[in-house]
Amino acid sequence: MRRLLALSCLGLAAARPTVRELKNLAEFDKLLAHHAENTGLPVVVDFYSDSCGPCRMIAPVFKKLAAEYKDRAVFAKVNVAHARDVSAKAQIRSMPTFHFYADGRKKNEFSGAGEMQLRQATDQIVASAASANAKLARGALLAFYEARDASKSEADVDKILRKCGSLAKAGGDCVGGAAKELAKKLEAKFGAAPKLVSRFDKKASDDAPPPRGRAKKAPSADKATTEELLAELAKRADAGDDVAAVGAEAMQNYLDEIAAEEDDDEDEDEEDDEALPLYRPQSNFAERVVIVGGGPGGLGAAVYAARAGLMPIVVAPPGGGQLLGKGVTIENYPGVLGDTGPGIVTKMQQHAAESGAVFYPHAVTRVDLRRRPFVVETPEANISAHTLIVATGADSRWLGVEGESEFKGGGVSSCATCDGFLYRDRDVAVIGGGDTAMEDALVLARTSAKVTVVHRRDAFRASKAMATRVLEHPKIEVRWNATVASFSGTHEELEMEDGVKDIATLTRVHLTSTASGEASALDVAAAFVAIGHDPNTKLFADQLVVKPSGYLELAGSKFATELSVPGVFAAGDVADPVYRQAITSAGSGAMAALDAERYLSEHGIGDDSEQFNDDLMAELMADFQNGSADDGAHNAYDDASSENILKYANAKADL
């Protein structure tokens, strides 16, 4: 009966998701324990939320790494908004946060959306786990001493194994790095070392396919349908077979688990089906329009440029700009009711894709505007462009006070929608007086016990509607005429694989009155800085004219959005120090696309690849008509004519 149940399970084995969703603490602990005891694979966990822009930016990278390291590590994700027990136990303070586990213990962690850092940390934990896949069996050590030092008794060998620290949990065997260290010491002493074996068998991995040979031993069970197997189990259970009764329940639980996993797979497949069309870099021809930035400005430009048939390339990490971080309902975007920032960005991306835009999800490292065509450089490839639309937006501004950098990721944040619910039922602070600060305060008031807004003036500069909602909210208090002097908190040392790491936790915000100079303090678990943004113009330093405020300066030419270099246009907040709204960004994106279209038309710039094909064909036909091809007259009825034309075209293309 047990064989029947085992075979049925083997026959129903289904592929697991590349990245596994852990929905509660029980699943989390079970996964760590399973791989610590059975497979030896390290576990990499992404703590994220759907409303976190950086989380969305790094998610495709995390999934790509999971596929690359499929047989060497296990990748899992935890939505901190849903699996609160897991995020509480893991002490998650900001997102995204990545944990790296081996042997069931955390070996490393970091916060942020850095692809290089994630890859390096994964490499380290995988290499460490592979190195620890070693075992020095008690029997092998006994045999070693019997051959080289007969004076050692079994009791002496057991003492040595106890020093290895693994006797109780490994049945007397020395495992992991301790086994290698012991073998190394013995080799130094005796000139030879006991034989080490692998601690974990590859077949123990739950990612390994079931052994084919086992199914052949019981063809009847292998050929039986699921319904037949369940019927057989029920029949034997009715006959008093306790094993069958347990087996029937286990089988049903297994089927439920498989169904849930298949649902997960289907969800991932649906995500893949809805994936944005990706640009495939090629170096032969310049693109007509390249857009740097993926917020409302860049996506507005993409829609208009695509509808004009210009096939624009949107080059940007999949973050979606500032709008992606707005978890509150958007109320001031015409035609949009009851949607959030991430929802609007997703719809904009889909609209641009359906119109004909393609996406290249990489950060731009350098832009060269001194050459024609322009060159946009990324870590993966360089892209040439006849026109460039700059839609790089702006980054959050920081206070620059004592303790701010120290407690970033430990309570000091610039994204309330990303990190807010990590501090549910606790007191928090928001620093600022504009619309962003109001939005953050309202988001935090949903989950926090109390929200204190700290503003340096006696009135908000936010819109009246937003300010009124904040002032009337029962869980929000305002500290007027106050500035932040410093942040302070506690420090805890955490033992990591690569050394001791300091974990900083914010506990207090120190304030100074702008009216009296009096000092005061707020005891809070988190502080969210919302004092504005600085435009992202570093890529264009010394190439475009920049205002003293840091924003790009428009050239004032006949093209309303043109910058100081002809053919380069601006969209969104990067050139807008006044309005800085999603709707104005999208509008300026449309203007930039229209200006780029007119610029291309006036300069007679078309599709380089089509133009090349037309010119090649015209030249090729002229050569053949003049009898210059293939060193002789061409016979149009020659069977080899097509082959000759192809060879000639290829030769011309190479030139």
C-alpha positions as CSV (number, residue, x, y, z in Angstrom):
1,M,0.0,0.0,0.0
2,R,2.8,2.4,0.9
3,R,4.4,1.6,-2.5
4,L,1.1,2.4,-4.2
5,L,0.9,5.7,-2.5
6,A,4.5,6.6,-3.2
7,L,4.2,5.6,-6.9
8,S,1.1,7.7,-7.3
9,C,2.8,10.7,-5.8
10,L,5.7,10.2,-8.2
11,G,3.4,10.0,-11.1
12,L,1.7,13.3,-10.1
13,A,4.9,15.2,-9.5
14,A,4.6,18.8,-10.9
15,A,7.2,21.5,-11.5
16,R,7.5,23.9,-8.7
17,P,7.5,27.7,-9.2
18,T,11.0,29.2,-9.8
19,V,10.4,31.6,-6.9
20,R,8.2,30.1,-4.1
21,E,5.7,32.3,-2.3
22,L,5.9,31.7,1.5
23,K,2.5,32.7,3.0
24,N,3.1,32.2,6.7
25,L,5.6,31.4,9.4
26,A,5.0,27.6,9.3
27,E,5.8,27.5,5.5
28,F,8.9,29.6,6.1
29,D,10.3,27.5,8.9
30,K,9.4,24.3,7.1
31,L,11.3,25.4,4.0
32,L,14.4,26.3,6.0
33,A,14.3,23.1,8.0
34,H,13.8,20.9,4.9
35,H,16.8,22.3,3.0
36,A,19.0,22.3,6.1
37,E,18.3,18.6,6.8
38,N,17.7,17.1,3.4
39,T,19.3,19.0,0.5
40,G,21.9,21.4,1.9
41,L,20.8,24.0,-0.6
42,P,21.0,27.6,0.6
43,V,17.7,29.6,0.7
44,V,17.5,33.2,-0.7
45,V,14.4,35.1,0.5
46,D,13.0,38.4,-1.0
47,F,10.9,40.3,1.5
48,Y,8.8,42.7,-0.7
49,S,5.5,44.4,-1.1
50,D,3.4,45.1,-4.2
51,S,3.4,48.9,-3.5
52,C,7.2,49.1,-3.3
53,G,8.8,50.6,-6.4
54,P,12.3,49.2,-5.8
55,C,10.7,45.8,-5.1
56,R,9.1,45.8,-8.5
57,M,12.4,46.9,-10.1
58,I,14.4,44.1,-8.6
59,A,11.7,41.4,-8.9
60,P,12.6,40.4,-12.5
61,V,16.3,40.2,-11.5
62,F,15.5,38.0,-8.6
63,K,13.4,35.7,-10.8
64,K,16.3,35.6,-13.4
65,L,18.8,34.6,-10.7
66,A,16.4,31.9,-9.4
67,A,16.4,30.3,-12.9
68,E,20.2,30.6,-13.1
69,Y,20.8,29.0,-9.7
70,K,18.0,26.5,-9.9
71,D,20.0,23.5,-8.9
72,R,22.3,25.3,-6.5
73,A,20.0,27.4,-4.4
74,V,16.3,27.8,-3.5
75,F,14.6,31.2,-4.0
76,A,11.5,32.3,-2.1
77,K,9.6,35.5,-1.7
78,V,7.5,36.9,1.3
79,N,4.9,39.6,0.8
80,V,5.3,41.5,4.1
81,A,1.8,42.9,3.8
82,H,0.3,39.5,4.0
83,A,2.8,37.3,5.8
84,R,3.2,39.5,8.8
85,D,4.4,36.8,11.2
86,V,7.3,36.0,8.9
87,S,8.4,39.7,8.5
88,A,8.1,40.2,12.3
89,K,10.3,37.2,13.0
90,A,12.8,38.2,10.4
91,Q,12.8,41.8,11.8
92,I,12.2,43.4,8.4
93,R,12.6,47.2,8.6
94,S,12.6,48.2,4.9
95,M,12.0,46.8,1.5
96,P,13.2,45.1,-0.5
97,T,15.3,43.1,2.0
98,F,17.1,39.9,1.1
99,H,18.0,37.2,3.5
100,F,20.5,34.4,2.8
101,Y,20.1,31.1,4.8
102,A,22.3,28.0,5.0
103,D,21.9,25.2,7.5
104,G,18.7,26.9,8.6
105,R,20.6,29.9,9.9
106,K,20.8,33.4,8.4
107,K,24.2,34.1,7.0
108,N,23.8,37.4,5.3
109,E,21.2,40.1,4.6
110,F,21.0,43.5,2.9
111,S,18.3,46.0,1.9
112,G,17.9,47.7,-1.5
113,A,17.5,47.0,-5.1
114,G,21.0,46.5,-6.3
115,E,21.4,43.8,-8.9
116,M,25.2,43.5,-8.5
117,Q,24.9,43.2,-4.7
118,L,22.2,40.6,-5.0
119,R,24.3,38.5,-7.4
120,Q,27.4,38.8,-5.3
121,A,25.6,37.8,-2.1
122,T,24.0,34.8,-4.0
123,D,27.4,33.7,-5.3
124,Q,28.8,33.8,-1.8
125,I,26.1,31.8,-0.2
126,V,26.0,29.2,-3.0
127,A,29.8,28.8,-2.8
128,S,29.7,28.5,1.0
129,A,26.9,25.9,0.9
130,A,28.8,23.9,-1.8
131,S,31.9,24.0,0.4
132,A,30.0,22.8,3.4
133,N,28.6,19.8,1.6
134,A,31.1,17.5,3.2
135,K,30.9,14.8,5.8
136,L,33.5,12.9,7.8
137,A,31.7,9.7,9.0
138,R,32.5,8.3,12.4
139,G,33.4,5.0,10.9
140,A,35.8,6.6,8.5
141,L,37.5,8.5,11.4
142,L,37.7,5.3,13.4
143,A,39.3,3.4,10.5
144,F,41.7,6.4,10.0
145,Y,43.0,6.3,13.6
146,E,43.1,2.5,13.6
147,A,45.6,2.7,10.7
148,R,47.7,5.6,12.0
149,D,47.3,5.9,15.7
150,A,46.0,2.7,17.3
151,S,46.3,4.3,20.8
152,K,43.1,6.2,20.1
153,S,40.0,4.5,21.5
154,E,36.4,4.9,20.3
155,A,35.8,7.2,23.3
156,D,38.7,9.3,22.1
157,V,37.3,9.5,18.6
158,D,33.9,10.5,20.0
159,K,35.6,13.3,22.0
160,I,37.1,14.6,18.7
161,L,33.7,14.4,17.1
162,R,32.1,16.3,20.0
163,K,34.6,19.1,19.4
164,C,33.4,19.1,15.8
165,G,30.1,20.2,17.3
166,S,27.9,17.8,15.3
167,L,27.6,14.6,17.3
168,A,24.1,15.2,18.7
169,K,22.5,16.3,15.5
170,A,24.4,14.2,12.9
171,G,24.5,10.8,14.5
172,G,28.2,11.0,15.3
173,D,29.4,12.3,11.9
174,C,31.3,15.6,11.5
175,V,29.8,17.7,8.8
176,G,30.2,20.9,6.9
177,G,33.2,23.2,7.2
178,A,34.1,21.6,10.5
179,A,34.7,18.3,8.7
180,K,37.0,19.9,6.2
181,E,38.9,21.7,8.9
182,L,39.3,18.5,10.9
183,A,40.5,16.6,7.8
184,K,43.0,19.4,7.1
185,K,44.4,19.3,10.7
186,L,44.7,15.5,10.5
187,E,46.6,15.7,7.2
188,A,49.0,18.2,8.7
189,K,49.7,15.9,11.6
190,F,49.8,12.5,9.9
191,G,50.5,13.4,6.3
192,A,47.2,11.9,5.2
193,A,43.6,12.7,5.8
194,P,40.5,10.6,6.3
195,K,38.1,10.3,3.3
196,L,35.4,12.9,3.1
197,V,32.1,12.2,1.4
198,S,29.2,14.4,0.3
199,R,26.9,15.3,3.1
200,F,23.9,15.6,0.9
201,D,22.9,13.4,-2.0
202,K,21.7,15.3,-5.1
203,K,18.8,13.0,-5.3
204,A,17.6,14.3,-2.0
205,S,16.7,17.7,-3.6
206,D,13.1,18.2,-4.0
207,D,13.9,19.8,-7.4
208,A,15.3,16.6,-8.7
209,P,13.1,14.5,-11.1
210,P,11.8,11.2,-9.7
211,P,13.9,8.2,-10.5
212,R,12.5,6.6,-13.6
213,G,13.4,3.0,-12.6
214,R,11.1,2.9,-9.6
215,A,7.9,3.4,-11.6
216,K,8.8,0.4,-13.8
217,K,8.7,-2.0,-10.8
218,A,4.9,-1.4,-10.4
219,P,3.4,-0.7,-13.8
220,S,-0.1,-1.2,-12.7
221,A,0.1,1.6,-10.2
222,D,2.1,3.7,-12.7
223,K,-0.7,3.3,-15.3
224,A,-3.5,3.8,-12.9
225,T,-5.4,7.1,-13.0
226,T,-5.6,9.4,-9.9
227,E,-9.3,8.4,-9.5
228,E,-8.4,4.7,-9.6
229,L,-5.7,5.2,-7.0
230,L,-8.1,7.1,-4.7
231,A,-10.8,4.5,-5.1
232,E,-8.3,1.7,-4.2
233,L,-7.2,3.5,-1.1
234,A,-10.8,4.1,-0.1
235,K,-11.7,0.5,-0.7
236,R,-8.9,-0.7,1.5
237,A,-9.6,1.9,4.2
238,D,-13.2,0.6,4.4
239,A,-11.8,-2.9,4.8
240,G,-10.0,-1.8,7.9
241,D,-6.6,-1.0,6.4
242,D,-5.3,1.8,8.6
243,V,-2.4,2.5,6.3
244,A,-4.8,2.9,3.4
245,A,-6.9,5.4,5.5
246,V,-3.9,7.5,6.3
247,G,-2.7,7.1,2.6
248,A,-6.1,8.3,1.3
249,E,-5.9,11.5,3.4
250,A,-2.2,12.0,2.5
251,M,-3.1,11.5,-1.2
252,Q,-5.8,14.1,-1.0
253,N,-3.6,16.6,0.8
254,Y,-0.9,16.0,-1.8
255,L,-3.4,16.6,-4.7
256,D,-4.5,19.8,-3.0
257,E,-0.8,20.9,-2.7
258,I,-0.1,20.1,-6.3
259,A,-3.2,22.0,-7.4
260,A,-2.1,25.0,-5.4
261,E,1.4,24.9,-7.0
262,E,-0.1,24.6,-10.4
263,D,-2.2,27.7,-9.7
264,D,1.0,29.5,-8.7
265,D,2.6,28.3,-12.0
266,E,-0.4,29.5,-14.0
267,D,-0.2,32.9,-12.2
268,E,3.5,33.1,-13.2
269,D,2.7,32.1,-16.8
270,E,0.0,34.8,-16.9
271,E,2.6,37.3,-15.7
272,D,4.9,36.2,-18.4
273,D,2.1,36.5,-21.0
274,E,1.6,40.1,-19.9
275,A,5.3,40.9,-20.0
276,L,6.3,44.0,-21.8
277,P,7.9,43.5,-25.3
278,L,11.6,43.7,-24.9
279,Y,14.1,45.5,-27.2
280,R,16.8,43.3,-28.8
281,P,19.9,45.5,-29.1
282,Q,21.6,45.6,-32.6
283,S,24.5,47.8,-33.6
284,N,23.9,48.2,-37.3
285,F,21.4,51.1,-37.3
286,A,20.4,54.0,-35.0
287,E,17.0,54.1,-33.5
288,R,14.8,57.1,-34.4
289,V,13.6,57.7,-30.8
290,V,15.1,56.5,-27.5
291,I,13.4,57.5,-24.3
292,V,15.4,57.4,-21.1
293,G,13.0,57.0,-18.1
294,G,9.9,54.9,-17.4
295,G,7.6,57.2,-15.4
296,P,4.5,59.1,-16.7
297,G,6.7,61.4,-18.8
298,G,8.6,58.6,-20.5
299,L,5.5,56.5,-21.0
300,G,3.4,59.4,-22.4
301,A,6.2,60.0,-24.9
302,A,6.3,56.3,-25.7
303,V,2.6,56.2,-26.5
304,Y,2.7,59.2,-28.9
305,A,6.0,58.2,-30.6
306,A,4.7,54.7,-31.1
307,R,1.4,55.8,-32.6
308,A,3.5,58.0,-35.0
309,G,5.2,54.8,-36.2
310,L,8.6,55.7,-34.7
311,M,9.0,52.4,-32.8
312,P,10.5,54.1,-29.6
313,I,12.7,52.3,-27.2
314,V,12.0,52.9,-23.5
315,V,15.3,52.5,-21.6
316,A,14.7,52.3,-17.8
317,P,14.7,49.9,-14.9
318,P,11.1,48.6,-14.4
319,G,10.5,51.0,-11.5
320,G,7.9,53.3,-13.0
321,G,9.1,56.6,-11.5
322,Q,7.7,58.3,-8.4
323,L,4.1,57.5,-9.3
324,L,4.8,53.8,-8.6
325,G,5.4,54.6,-4.9
326,K,2.0,56.2,-4.4
327,G,-0.1,53.6,-2.7
328,V,-3.0,56.1,-2.0
329,T,-5.8,56.3,-4.5
330,I,-5.0,58.8,-7.2
331,E,-7.8,61.4,-7.3
332,N,-6.4,64.1,-9.6
333,Y,-5.6,62.3,-12.8
334,P,-8.5,62.9,-15.3
335,G,-10.4,59.8,-16.2
336,V,-8.8,57.7,-13.5
337,L,-11.1,56.7,-10.6
338,G,-10.2,54.4,-7.8
339,D,-6.8,53.4,-9.0
340,T,-3.3,53.7,-7.3
341,G,0.0,54.8,-8.7
342,P,1.2,51.3,-9.5
343,G,-2.0,50.6,-11.3
344,I,-1.8,53.7,-13.5
345,V,1.9,52.9,-14.4
346,T,1.0,49.4,-15.4
347,K,-1.8,50.6,-17.6
348,M,0.5,53.2,-19.2
349,Q,3.1,50.5,-19.9
350,Q,0.5,48.3,-21.5
351,H,-0.8,51.1,-23.6
352,A,2.7,52.0,-24.8
353,A,3.4,48.4,-25.6
354,E,0.2,47.9,-27.6
355,S,0.9,51.1,-29.5
356,G,4.3,49.7,-30.7
357,A,6.9,50.7,-28.1
358,V,9.5,48.2,-26.8
359,F,11.2,48.2,-23.4
360,Y,14.8,47.8,-22.4
361,P,14.8,47.3,-18.6
362,H,18.3,48.5,-17.7
363,A,19.7,51.5,-16.0
364,V,21.5,54.0,-18.2
365,T,25.1,54.5,-17.1
366,R,26.2,57.1,-19.6
367,V,24.9,59.2,-22.4
368,D,27.1,60.7,-25.1
369,L,25.4,63.7,-26.8
370,R,28.6,64.9,-28.5
371,R,28.2,62.3,-31.3
372,R,25.6,61.9,-33.9
373,P,23.7,59.6,-33.6
374,F,23.7,59.9,-29.8
375,V,24.8,57.0,-27.8
376,V,22.9,55.6,-24.7
377,E,25.1,53.3,-22.7
378,T,23.9,50.5,-20.3
379,P,25.7,47.6,-18.6
380,E,24.3,45.3,-21.3
381,A,24.5,47.2,-24.5
382,N,24.9,50.6,-26.2
383,I,22.0,52.0,-28.2
384,S,22.4,54.7,-30.9
385,A,19.6,57.3,-31.3
386,H,18.8,60.1,-33.8
387,T,16.6,61.8,-31.1
388,L,16.6,61.4,-27.4
389,I,13.8,62.1,-24.9
390,V,15.0,62.7,-21.4
391,A,12.4,61.6,-18.8
392,T,14.7,60.7,-15.9
393,G,12.5,62.3,-13.3
394,A,13.7,63.2,-9.8
395,D,15.0,61.3,-6.7
396,S,13.9,61.8,-3.1
397,R,15.6,64.5,-1.2
398,W,17.2,63.9,2.2
399,L,17.7,66.1,5.3
400,G,21.4,65.6,5.7
401,V,21.2,65.6,9.5
402,E,23.1,63.5,12.0
403,G,21.9,59.9,12.2
404,E,20.0,60.0,8.9
405,S,22.4,57.8,7.0
406,E,23.0,55.7,10.0
407,F,19.4,54.7,10.4
408,K,18.4,54.4,6.7
409,G,16.8,51.0,6.4
410,G,16.4,50.8,10.2
411,G,13.5,53.2,10.5
412,V,14.4,56.2,8.4
413,S,12.8,55.9,5.0
414,S,11.6,58.0,2.0
415,C,8.9,55.6,0.9
416,A,5.8,55.3,3.2
417,T,4.0,53.0,0.8
418,C,7.0,50.7,0.6
419,D,7.8,50.4,4.3
420,G,4.9,51.8,6.2
421,F,3.1,48.6,7.2
422,L,6.3,47.3,8.7
423,Y,5.5,49.7,11.5
424,R,1.8,48.8,12.0
425,D,0.3,49.7,15.4
426,R,3.3,51.8,16.2
427,D,4.0,55.6,16.3
428,V,5.7,57.1,13.2
429,A,6.6,60.5,11.9
430,V,6.5,62.2,8.5
431,I,8.8,65.2,7.8
432,G,7.5,67.6,5.2
433,G,4.6,69.9,4.2
434,G,3.8,69.2,0.6
435,D,1.5,66.8,-1.2
436,T,4.0,64.0,-0.9
437,A,4.1,64.4,2.9
438,M,0.3,64.5,3.0
439,E,0.0,61.4,1.0
440,D,2.5,59.6,3.2
441,A,0.7,60.6,6.3
442,L,-2.6,59.3,5.0
443,V,-1.1,56.0,3.9
444,L,0.6,55.5,7.3
445,A,-2.6,56.4,9.2
446,R,-4.2,53.3,7.8
447,T,-1.9,51.0,9.8
448,S,0.1,53.0,12.3
449,A,-1.1,53.8,15.8
450,K,-0.3,57.5,15.5
451,V,1.3,59.7,12.8
452,T,3.1,63.0,13.6
453,V,3.7,65.4,10.7
454,V,6.7,67.6,11.3
455,H,6.7,70.9,9.3
456,R,9.0,73.8,9.5
457,R,6.3,76.4,8.9
458,D,2.9,77.2,10.4
459,A,0.9,76.2,7.3
460,F,1.2,73.4,4.7
461,R,2.2,74.2,1.1
462,A,0.3,71.1,0.0
463,S,-3.0,71.4,-2.0
464,K,-6.0,72.4,0.1
465,A,-7.8,69.1,-0.4
466,M,-4.8,67.0,0.8
467,A,-4.0,69.3,3.7
468,T,-7.7,69.3,4.9
469,R,-7.8,65.5,4.9
470,V,-4.6,65.3,7.0
471,L,-5.8,68.0,9.5
472,E,-9.1,66.3,9.9
473,H,-7.7,62.8,10.4
474,P,-8.1,61.6,14.0
475,K,-4.8,59.6,14.0
476,I,-2.6,62.4,12.6
477,E,-1.1,65.1,14.7
478,V,0.9,68.1,13.4
479,R,4.1,69.5,14.9
480,W,4.2,73.0,13.4
481,N,7.3,75.3,13.2
482,A,9.8,72.4,13.8
483,T,12.8,71.0,12.1
484,V,14.6,67.7,12.5
485,A,18.0,68.2,14.3
486,S,19.0,64.5,14.4
487,F,17.9,60.8,14.6
488,S,18.9,58.4,17.3
489,G,18.3,54.8,18.3
490,T,19.8,51.5,19.3
491,H,22.4,49.2,17.8
492,E,22.6,45.4,17.8
493,E,25.5,43.2,16.6
494,L,24.4,40.3,14.4
495,E,26.8,37.5,13.7
496,M,27.0,37.0,9.9
497,E,29.0,34.6,7.8
498,D,31.4,37.3,6.7
499,G,31.7,38.9,10.2
500,V,29.7,41.0,12.6
501,K,27.0,43.3,11.2
502,D,25.6,46.3,13.0
503,I,21.8,46.5,13.0
504,A,20.6,50.1,13.7
505,T,17.0,50.7,14.9
506,L,15.5,54.1,15.1
507,T,13.8,55.1,18.3
508,R,13.8,58.9,18.5
509,V,13.6,62.0,16.3
510,H,15.1,65.1,17.8
511,L,13.4,68.4,16.9
512,T,14.2,72.1,17.1
513,S,11.5,74.8,17.2
514,T,12.0,77.4,14.4
515,A,10.2,80.0,16.6
516,S,12.0,79.6,20.0
517,G,14.9,77.3,19.3
518,E,13.7,74.9,22.0
519,A,14.6,71.3,21.7
520,S,12.1,68.4,21.9
521,A,11.9,64.8,20.8
522,L,9.5,62.3,19.3
523,D,9.6,58.6,20.3
524,V,8.8,56.8,17.1
525,A,9.5,53.5,15.4
526,A,10.0,55.1,12.0
527,A,10.4,58.5,10.3
528,F,9.5,59.1,6.6
529,V,11.3,62.0,4.9
530,A,9.1,63.7,2.3
531,I,10.7,67.1,1.6
532,G,10.8,67.0,-2.2
533,H,13.0,65.7,-4.9
534,D,16.2,66.5,-6.8
535,P,16.1,66.0,-10.6
536,N,18.2,63.2,-12.1
537,T,20.5,65.2,-14.4
538,K,23.9,63.7,-13.5
539,L,23.9,61.7,-16.8
540,F,23.9,65.0,-18.7
541,A,26.4,67.0,-16.8
542,D,28.5,69.3,-19.0
543,Q,26.4,68.2,-22.0
544,L,23.1,70.0,-21.4
545,V,22.4,73.4,-19.9
546,V,21.2,72.9,-16.3
547,K,19.5,75.6,-14.1
548,P,21.0,76.5,-10.7
549,S,18.1,74.5,-9.2
550,G,19.4,71.4,-10.9
551,Y,16.6,71.1,-13.5
552,L,17.3,70.9,-17.2
553,E,16.8,74.2,-19.1
554,L,14.7,74.3,-22.2
555,A,16.3,75.9,-25.2
556,G,13.4,78.1,-26.1
557,S,13.5,76.9,-29.7
558,K,10.5,76.3,-32.0
559,F,10.3,72.9,-30.4
560,A,8.7,73.6,-27.0
561,T,10.5,70.7,-25.2
562,E,13.9,70.9,-26.9
563,L,16.9,71.2,-24.7
564,S,20.3,72.9,-25.4
565,V,21.4,70.1,-27.8
566,P,19.2,69.9,-31.0
567,G,17.4,66.6,-31.2
568,V,17.3,66.1,-27.4
569,F,13.9,66.8,-25.7
570,A,12.7,66.8,-22.1
571,A,9.6,65.1,-20.5
572,G,8.4,65.3,-17.0
573,D,9.9,66.5,-13.7
574,V,13.5,66.6,-14.9
575,A,12.7,70.0,-16.5
576,D,9.7,71.0,-14.5
577,P,10.4,72.7,-11.1
578,V,6.9,74.2,-10.9
579,Y,4.1,71.7,-11.5
580,R,5.7,68.3,-10.9
581,Q,2.5,66.3,-11.3
582,A,1.9,62.9,-13.0
583,I,-0.6,64.5,-15.4
584,T,1.8,67.4,-16.5
585,S,4.6,64.8,-16.9
586,A,2.5,62.7,-19.2
587,G,1.4,65.8,-21.1
588,S,5.0,67.0,-21.6
589,G,5.9,63.4,-22.7
590,A,3.3,63.7,-25.5
591,M,4.7,67.1,-26.4
592,A,8.3,65.7,-26.5
593,A,7.2,62.9,-28.8
594,L,5.5,65.3,-31.2
595,D,8.6,67.5,-31.2
596,A,10.8,64.5,-31.9
597,E,8.6,63.5,-34.8
598,R,8.7,67.0,-36.3
599,Y,12.5,67.1,-35.9
600,L,13.0,63.8,-37.7
601,S,10.7,64.9,-40.5
602,E,12.5,68.3,-41.0
603,H,15.9,66.6,-41.1
604,G,14.8,63.8,-43.4
605,I,15.6,61.1,-41.0
606,G,13.8,57.8,-41.5
607,D,14.1,54.2,-40.5
608,D,17.8,53.4,-41.1
609,S,17.2,49.7,-41.6
610,E,14.5,50.3,-44.3
611,Q,16.6,53.0,-45.9
612,F,19.5,50.6,-46.1
613,N,17.4,47.9,-47.7
614,D,16.0,50.3,-50.3
615,D,19.5,51.7,-51.1
616,L,21.0,48.3,-51.3
617,M,18.3,47.0,-53.7
618,A,18.6,50.1,-55.9
619,E,22.4,49.8,-56.1
620,L,22.1,46.0,-56.7
621,M,19.6,46.4,-59.5
622,A,21.7,49.2,-61.1
623,D,24.8,47.0,-61.0
624,F,23.0,44.1,-62.6
625,Q,21.4,46.2,-65.2
626,N,24.9,47.6,-66.1
627,G,26.2,44.0,-66.3
628,S,28.8,44.6,-63.5
629,A,27.8,41.8,-61.2
630,D,29.7,38.6,-61.0
631,D,32.3,39.9,-63.5
632,G,29.9,39.3,-66.4
633,A,26.6,39.9,-68.0
634,H,23.6,38.7,-65.9
635,N,21.0,36.4,-67.3
636,A,17.7,37.1,-65.6
637,Y,16.6,33.5,-66.5
638,D,19.7,31.9,-65.0
639,D,18.6,29.4,-62.3
640,A,21.5,30.7,-60.1
641,S,20.3,34.3,-60.2
642,S,18.7,34.3,-56.8
643,E,21.7,32.8,-55.2
644,N,24.0,35.3,-56.9
645,I,21.8,38.2,-55.8
646,L,21.9,37.0,-52.2
647,K,25.7,36.7,-52.3
648,Y,26.0,40.1,-53.7
649,A,23.7,41.7,-51.2
650,N,25.7,40.1,-48.3
651,A,28.9,41.4,-49.8
652,K,27.5,44.9,-50.0
653,A,26.2,44.7,-46.4
654,D,29.6,43.6,-45.1
655,L,31.1,46.7,-46.8
